[in-house]
Amino acid sequence: MLDHPQNSVYVVGCTASATGKEDFCQTLSAARASAVVELLKNFGVPAEQMKAVGMGSRAPWHVPDLDASGHQIEEYAKQNRCVVILDTLDPEYGEVVASYF
């Protein structure tokens, strides 16, 4: 990012599924994304090159992590607790993420 100031990224927070707690997941995922943006700013990445967004458990790369009874399968749920950094011009996911703004 420092070598390419013309580039910008989405910093996308994600969560595991939590039936009935979608608002909580949205807030948590946004907080995850914001924390990574703050960390990158501490390393000198300009804030204007990053846009934090929380997608909760609605990210297109979300791994199904609930069993038939609606209980989390930890093996899969932990894969969804993440932050993904995407180029804003990414042809596959850029439009999906941009729709959250």
TAJOVEN-V194461 format. One record per residue. SS is DSSP state (~ for helix, > for strand, _ for the rest). BURIAL is # if it has 16 or more other C-alpha atoms within 10 Angstrom, else .. D_LAST is the distance of its C-alpha to the last C-alpha in whole Angstrom. Layout:
SS & BURIAL & D_LAST
SS & BURIAL & D_LAST
This chain:
_ & . & 22
_ & . & 25
_ & . & 27
_ & . & 24
_ & . & 22
_ & . & 21
_ & . & 18
_ & # & 15
> & # & 14
> & # & 11
> & # & 13
> & # & 12
> & # & 14
_ & # & 16
_ & # & 19
_ & # & 22
_ & # & 22
_ & # & 23
_ & . & 24
_ & . & 23
_ & . & 21
~ & . & 18
~ & . & 16
~ & . & 19
~ & # & 17
~ & # & 14
~ & # & 15
~ & # & 17
~ & # & 15
~ & # & 12
~ & # & 16
~ & # & 17
~ & # & 14
~ & # & 15
~ & # & 19
~ & # & 18
~ & # & 17
~ & . & 19
~ & . & 22
~ & . & 21
~ & . & 21
~ & . & 25
_ & . & 26
_ & . & 25
_ & # & 22
_ & . & 20
~ & . & 17
~ & . & 15
~ & # & 16
> & # & 13
> & # & 10
> & # & 10
> & # & 8
> & # & 10
_ & # & 11
_ & # & 14
_ & # & 17
_ & # & 15
_ & # & 14
_ & . & 16
_ & . & 19
_ & # & 20
_ & # & 23
_ & . & 25
_ & # & 26
> & # & 28
_ & . & 32
_ & . & 33
_ & . & 33
_ & . & 30
_ & . & 31
> & # & 29
_ & . & 31
~ & . & 30
~ & . & 31
~ & # & 28
~ & # & 26
~ & . & 26
~ & . & 25
~ & # & 21
_ & # & 21
_ & . & 20
> & # & 17
> & . & 17
> & # & 16
> & # & 15
> & . & 15
_ & # & 12
_ & . & 15
_ & . & 16
_ & . & 17
_ & . & 17
_ & # & 14
~ & . & 12
~ & . & 10
~ & . & 10
~ & # & 8
~ & . & 6
_ & . & 5
_ & . & 4
_ & . & 0
